[in-house]
Amino acid sequence: MDTHRGAAAGLELRHLRCLTAVIDAGSFTDAAIELGVSQAAVSRNLLALEKILGVRLLHRTSRAVAPTPAGVRVLARARLLLSGADELVTEAAAGHARLHIGHAWSAFGRHTTEFQRRWHRSHPGTELRLIRHNAPTGGLAEGLCDIAVIRAPLDVKSWSHALVGHERRVLALASDDPWARRRSVRIDEIATRTLAIDRRTGTTTMNLWPGTAQPVVEYTHDIDDWLAAIATGRCVGVTPQATAAQYRRDGITYRPVRDAAPVPVHLMWRHQDAHPATHAAVALAIELYRDEVRAPAG
């Protein structure tokens, strides 16, 4: 095992590039021209690679070069490694040219399209990508995004964050439910129903109701599961207004919840290595939510 590790430590990408160049070009001379190095350098790299791997990789004649059976196997793996290395360089170079914003459910709700339009207009050099990921941090902890939109109760002390706005709570219910004909619903009335809750990424907790008057709960796995449980009529759901904007479904109606506290909307990012466009994204989100911050919750 230690011998193999030592050999692997000596393996370099230039060795693999020489191997693929020789086989693709058909000769050491043409490979050297392709790589922009001397023919002697190509020969040294190939010999070094064979020594590291302990196998002969090429059949050499005065007229042609062909891979050995071992060379064929190594060549296939070499192409994968070189492709991966090239992708790594490309992604690293383009990292600041893209801003990934993660969310668990509904991005910026009804502001999502306007956020995208203004971003593309004001920051044409930074591509915006919205990523939905069913995790409490919207993919931030998993390294899938640069910034996350957070609505669920979460300890934000481990992250840099900014409050960008608030959203009213609404009740989601089947469209044929008698309550769907009402203009709004009181929070205490909901205690008489079965409530669908996404325990992992949802914004609704039992703290919305007194301990003696809480609804029956059915836990769901994600937004699609939550919507399906509500569409059947067996459950209702309490959710931020953003869900109503982002997930309009046949068979589901949304009604305002009159007396429930609004849901805070945070943007969250890593303390270290923040994306250069982070503060621009925060400023734009605050601008879009400004009117709702001033609006009454009831």
Buried (B, 14 or more C-beta within 10 A) or exposed (E): EEEEEEEEEEBEEBBBBBBBBBBEBEBBEBBBBBBEBEBEBBBBBBEBBBEBBEBEBBEBEEEEBEBBEBBEEBBEEBBEEBEEEEEEEEEEEEBEEBBBBBBBBBBBBBBBEEBBEBBEEEBEEBEBEBBBBBBBBBBBBEEBBBBBBBBBBBEBEEBBBBBBBBBBBBBBBBBEBEBBEBEEBEBEBBBEBBBBBBEBBBBBEEEBBEEEEBBEBBBBEBBEBBBBBBBEBEBBBBBBBBBBBBBEBEEBBBBBBBEBEBBBBBBBBBEEEEBEBBEBBBEBBBBBBEEBEEBEBE
